[in-house]
Amino acid sequence: MTRSSLENIELFVQTIAQTALDNEKYFTELDGVVGDGDLGISLASGFGAILEQWDTLDHNSGESFLVGCAKIISRNIGGTSGSLWRAAFRHAGKSISGKETLTSGDVVTMFRSAADGIMDRGGANLGDKTLLDALVPAVDAFEKSIQNGVNTQQAIDTAAKTAREQTEVSKAWVAKRGRASYTGDRSKDTYDAGAVAIATMAENVATAWTKS
């Protein structure tokens, strides 16, 4: 049975939320190498709250649902992580305002808007060794795949593969944003925990899409 656009968004959010909960310790340990050491805890707190309050969210549209998630995140994730993820969800929701059925182009716009929200709120750009260095290339790969005529599953698989590859590429870089940037060259050859989180979430979304 074909899912609606809203059901696809719900599947995506459920999957990344469960990923945050399942990897709380892993993401926290990664973040502790040169970062604040609280990423996993923060994500688990925010996404756990979304799952707990799932039935209270407005499921009438993709916009209302995503903006509702943003509000929950703002109440349950403190610091920089909270503001970045809130911005991502809010910008994503606003980008699909009034649309009940999303095209592949709308999906690309939604994720680009999420990335723009993160950039605007955090001041980071590509190459700064942040989650953007996994997210933006993944969106680019998804868009290119769709333009090349592949189906949605293949496009998601390619996006997830790209996110993981770019996480490995950025490992060698010096961090220019966040707590890790304070460590200078010591941030070389360490993973950005946010990028790893994005790659892991993308991989789990690809798996969930296959099963659904």
C-alpha positions in Angstrom: 0.0 0.0 0.0 1.3 3.4 -0.9 2.0 5.8 2.0 0.9 9.4 2.0 3.5 12.1 2.1 2.6 12.7 5.8 3.1 9.1 6.6 6.5 9.2 4.9 7.5 12.1 7.1 6.2 10.3 10.2 8.2 7.2 9.2 11.3 9.3 8.8 10.9 11.1 12.1 10.1 7.9 14.0 13.2 6.2 12.5 15.7 9.0 13.3 14.2 9.4 16.8 14.7 5.7 17.5 18.2 5.9 16.1 18.9 8.7 18.6 17.7 6.6 21.5 19.5 3.4 20.4 22.8 5.2 19.9 22.8 7.5 22.9 25.9 6.1 24.4 27.7 5.8 21.1 27.1 9.3 20.0 28.0 10.6 23.4 31.3 8.8 23.4 32.1 10.1 20.0 31.3 13.6 21.0 33.5 13.3 24.1 36.7 12.8 22.1 37.1 16.5 21.2 33.5 17.9 21.8 31.2 18.6 24.7 30.5 14.9 25.2 26.7 15.5 25.4 25.4 15.0 21.9 24.0 11.5 22.5 22.3 12.5 25.7 20.9 15.7 24.1 19.5 13.9 21.0 18.0 11.1 23.1 16.3 13.6 25.3 14.8 15.6 22.4 13.8 12.7 20.2 12.7 10.6 23.1 10.3 13.4 24.0 8.9 13.4 20.4 8.1 9.7 20.7 6.6 10.1 24.1 4.4 13.0 22.9 3.7 11.5 19.5 -0.1 11.4 19.9 -0.2 15.0 21.1 1.4 16.3 17.9 -0.7 17.9 15.1 -0.7 15.2 12.4 -3.0 17.2 10.0 -0.1 18.2 7.8 3.6 17.8 7.3 4.1 21.4 8.2 2.2 21.3 11.5 3.8 17.9 12.4 7.4 19.1 11.8 6.9 22.5 13.5 5.4 20.6 16.5 8.5 18.4 16.6 10.6 21.6 16.6 8.8 22.9 19.6 9.3 19.7 21.5 13.0 19.7 20.7 13.3 23.3 21.9 11.9 22.3 25.2 14.0 19.1 25.7 17.4 19.8 24.1 19.5 22.5 25.6 22.5 24.4 24.2 23.6 24.6 20.6 22.2 21.1 19.6 18.7 22.1 20.6 18.7 25.3 18.7 20.2 23.7 15.6 17.8 20.7 15.5 14.8 23.0 16.3 15.8 25.3 13.3 16.2 22.2 11.0 12.7 20.9 11.8 11.0 24.3 11.8 12.6 25.3 8.4 11.7 21.9 6.9 8.1 22.3 8.0 7.7 25.8 6.8 9.2 24.9 3.4 6.2 22.5 2.7 3.5 24.8 3.9 0.2 24.1 2.3 1.3 21.0 0.5 -0.4 17.7 1.1 1.4 15.6 -1.5 5.1 16.1 -1.8 7.1 15.6 -5.0 10.7 14.5 -5.0 11.6 18.1 -5.6 9.6 19.1 -2.5 11.6 16.6 -0.4 14.8 18.0 -1.7 13.6 21.5 -0.8 12.6 20.4 2.6 16.0 19.0 3.5 17.8 21.9 1.9 15.7 24.2 4.1 16.6 22.1 7.1 20.3 22.6 6.2 19.8 26.3 5.7 18.2 26.5 9.1 21.2 24.9 10.7 23.6 27.2 8.8 21.6 30.3 9.8 21.3 29.4 13.4 24.8 28.0 13.9 26.9 30.0 11.4 28.6 26.9 10.1 29.3 26.2 6.4 30.3 23.1 4.4 33.9 22.2 5.2 33.7 23.3 8.9 33.5 19.6 10.0 29.9 19.5 11.3 26.8 17.5 10.6 26.3 19.6 7.4 29.2 17.8 5.8 27.2 14.6 5.9 23.7 16.1 5.4 24.2 18.4 2.4 26.1 15.8 0.3 23.4 13.3 1.1 20.7 15.6 -0.1 22.8 16.4 -3.3 23.1 12.6 -3.9 19.4 12.1 -3.4 18.5 14.9 -5.8 21.0 13.6 -8.5 19.7 10.1 -8.2 16.1 11.2 -8.6 17.1 13.3 -11.7 18.7 10.2 -13.1 15.4 8.3 -12.9 16.0 5.9 -10.1 13.3 5.0 -7.6 12.9 6.5 -4.2 14.5 3.5 -2.4 17.6 3.6 -4.5 17.9 7.4 -4.1 17.6 7.0 -0.3 20.2 4.2 -0.3 22.6 6.4 -2.3 22.0 9.3 0.0 22.8 7.2 3.0 25.9 5.8 1.4 27.1 9.3 0.6 26.5 10.5 4.1 28.6 7.7 5.5 31.4 8.3 2.9 31.5 12.0 3.7 31.6 11.3 7.4 34.8 9.3 6.7 36.2 12.1 4.5 35.6 14.8 7.0 37.3 12.8 9.7 40.7 14.0 8.5 39.7 17.7 8.7 40.3 20.3 11.4 37.1 21.3 13.1 36.2 25.0 12.6 33.0 25.1 14.6 31.8 23.9 18.0 33.7 22.7 21.0 36.0 20.6 18.7 37.3 23.7 17.0 38.9 24.8 20.3 41.2 21.8 20.1 42.8 22.8 16.8 44.9 20.1 15.1 43.9 17.6 17.8 40.5 17.4 16.0 42.2 15.9 13.0 41.5 12.2 12.5 38.5 12.3 14.8 34.9 11.8 13.8 32.4 14.7 14.0 29.7 13.1 16.2 26.9 15.1 14.4 28.0 13.8 11.0 28.1 10.3 12.3 24.6 10.7 13.7 23.3 12.0 10.3 24.9 9.0 8.5 23.6 6.5 11.0 20.1 8.0 10.8 20.2 8.0 7.0 21.2 4.3 6.9 18.4 3.4 9.3 15.9 5.4 7.2 17.0 3.4 4.1 16.4 0.2 6.0 13.1 1.3 7.3 11.9 2.3 3.9 12.8 -1.2 2.6 10.7 -2.9 5.3 7.7 -0.6 5.2 
